[in-house]
Amino acid sequence: MIDNKDIISMAEVQIRSFVESKRPQDIEVRKKLDFGYSWDGQTALLFEIRPQWNNPAHILHIEFAKIKYIKSSKQWKLYWRRASGKWEAYEPIPSSDNLQELITEISHDGYGCFFG
């Protein structure tokens, strides 16, 4: 039987793999645009890493997706960040018991919520 602890550790592997697949291969390009994530054991924040346009020495982490695991329902919830900075549930697929389904939806980005 798989418990919540196993689900969480498998989740970080999936999220890390997804972010790595999005990162530019060229190191020089990564200085201008890269991708990263943070993981607190329940919530993943995916973000762009880029220099500020008018101060290249200042590196920005611009969050574009949030995936949160709800233990009580064993569901993953997907959010996108509006231009206002507020997080909103991603309506086409707001939640799933399959993390990969949500990662695929972010990658596909049919509504331009994650990658514009």
Buried (B, 14 or more C-beta within 10 A) or exposed (E): EEEEEEBBEEBEEBBEEBBEEBBEEEEEEBBEEBBEBEBEEEEBBBBBBBBEEEEEEEEEEEBBBBBBBEEEEEBBBBBBBEEEEEBEEBEEBBBBEEBEEBBEBBEEBEEEBBEE
